[in-house]
Amino acid sequence: MNKSISHNNQNHRTGSASVGGLGIQLCYSFSKRLAQLKGKAKSYLILCLTAIVLAGSFSSCKKLLDVSSPNSVADAYIFTSVSGLNNARIGMYSSLQDKSYYGGYFPLVSECYTDNGTTGGYDVIDLNDIAAKAVQPSNIYTTGIYQAIYNSIYGANEIIANIDKVPNLDATLKSNTIGEAYFVRALCEFDLLRMFGEHWDKTSNYGISIVLNPNNPKQAVARSTVDASYKQIIADLQLAIGSLNTYNGNQYVSLSAAKALLARVDLYYGDNANAASLATDVINDNNFSLFGPSNFASIYTTKLTPESIFELKFDLQNQSSYNTLTYVRSDALRTDVAFLASANLNTFFQSRPTDLRSALVDYVNVDLSIQPDGRTQKYRGEQTKDNSGFIIRLAEVYLIRAEALGNTAGLADLNTLRESRGMPDLAPSDVPDSIHFLNEILDERRAELNFEGHRLFDLARTNNVSTILGSTVNPIMPIPQREIDGTNGIVVQNPGY
């Protein structure tokens, strides 16, 4: 067992500086490692000290939903001017870039809980528990993810609740800004439901805590049912679609981004007709287009390509954590890659010899200590470390429409994407029924979206976790123990934890 040092809490404002039970557990785990591993005392002392500092930003008595404003200016002043509103808007987008959310951990943790990835580099419990699919409620990665997502919801709720107070606000700007806020809230709600709720079962009681206003963040909010959670997400996205009116580029939320996200949600929810219709609207938007086989890899080397519908753009001054977490330093004395591509993913691509996407995973130019595992190449750029966070891409929209239409009408979309990645077309005889077609869809999604945060949720929504990952694997992450304790059990734990 091992504990992580690489979690960054600089964006988590709980207002607490106490070292609670989590800090004690972290330090104990590192101390135990220190005693066990001779010859590495210096390294593990650093780990233990880092854990103590890290734990100082956690509280043992406060719930995770008890967050403060992501804005640097007091809320009483933020919404007194158009410029203040714009600051709140920028803060809302910035919150999505948190290291624990779309700045790194949310997609990478979910990928390395599946057959796409594994973990390595650090001898830390919480990191290795992800690859072992034995995540505990005290895991600091999933705890950080949970808190970061609710921080983003808080920022969106601030805008929704206060935008009417802003004087002299142009109607077009107001409508577009509130549409962005509804989109962000829906995105966060859906990501919470996918990672921490039984999203594959609409009859389940294990949905999410739905928080719709920022007025009482200390109030415990019980979990809603899965169906109620979906209905809230869909309602928010419908409000976003009805409000968004300006296309400012794919680094911002647009009407097509909202339609694409709702298409994704509807696919999960089982509303295939609406998912296909919305996906068609996005595919027909001339702002977006698929690359061909010769240049599709530029998605990951060029910012804001026409294949991105909504992409979080990082830069030299505002770096993401993807490169640091998925690639080794040239002067490293030991492998320090936290999230690795699994040998199983290599076997998968070996079965698809013409698939050009296999070049986006490297199993050859890696040090011997991690073989047979490898590294994703989607987040290269060791000097700049400004790798984008890919929230919605056009390739996924083609796959959504293909899946929603089924094996007859959807085959053309599946083949369109395959052709753009160097793969031969499938014939109708290759997908004679819905089962064969779904398997092809899942394979194509794996090939296209690996290390972008979809594999676990795809397996869960199609009831394939047990088949692919093992019968003992829980399809969702645990609600953080701090949330259970801080709400006195009002927020209940997921089954199996």
Buried (B, 14 or more C-beta within 10 A) or exposed (E): BBBBBBBBBEBBBBEBEBBBBBBBBBBEBBBBBBEEEEEBEEBBEEBBEBBBEBBBBBBBEBBBBBBBBBBEBEBEEBBBBBEBBBBBBEBBBBBBBBBBBBBBBBBBBBBBBBBBBBBBBBBBBBBBBBBBBBBBBBBBBBBBBBBBBBBBBBBBBBBBBBBEEBEEBEEEBBBBBBBBBBBBBBBBBBBBBBBBBBBBBBEBBBBBBBBBEBEEBEEBBEBBBBBBBBBBBBEBBBBBBBBBEBBEEBBBBBBBBBBBBBBBBBBBBEBBEBBBBBBBBBBEBEEBEBBEBEEBBEBBEEBEBBBBBBBBBBEEEEBBBBBBBBBBEEEEEEBBBBBBBBBBBBEBBEEBEEBBBBEBBBBEEBEEEBEEBBBBBBBBBEEEBBBBBBBBBBBBBBBBBBBBBBBEEBBEBBBBBBBBBBBEEBEEEEBEEEEBBBEBBBBBBBBBBBBBBBBBBBBBBBEBBEEBBEEEBBBBBBBBBBBBBBBEEBBBBBEEB
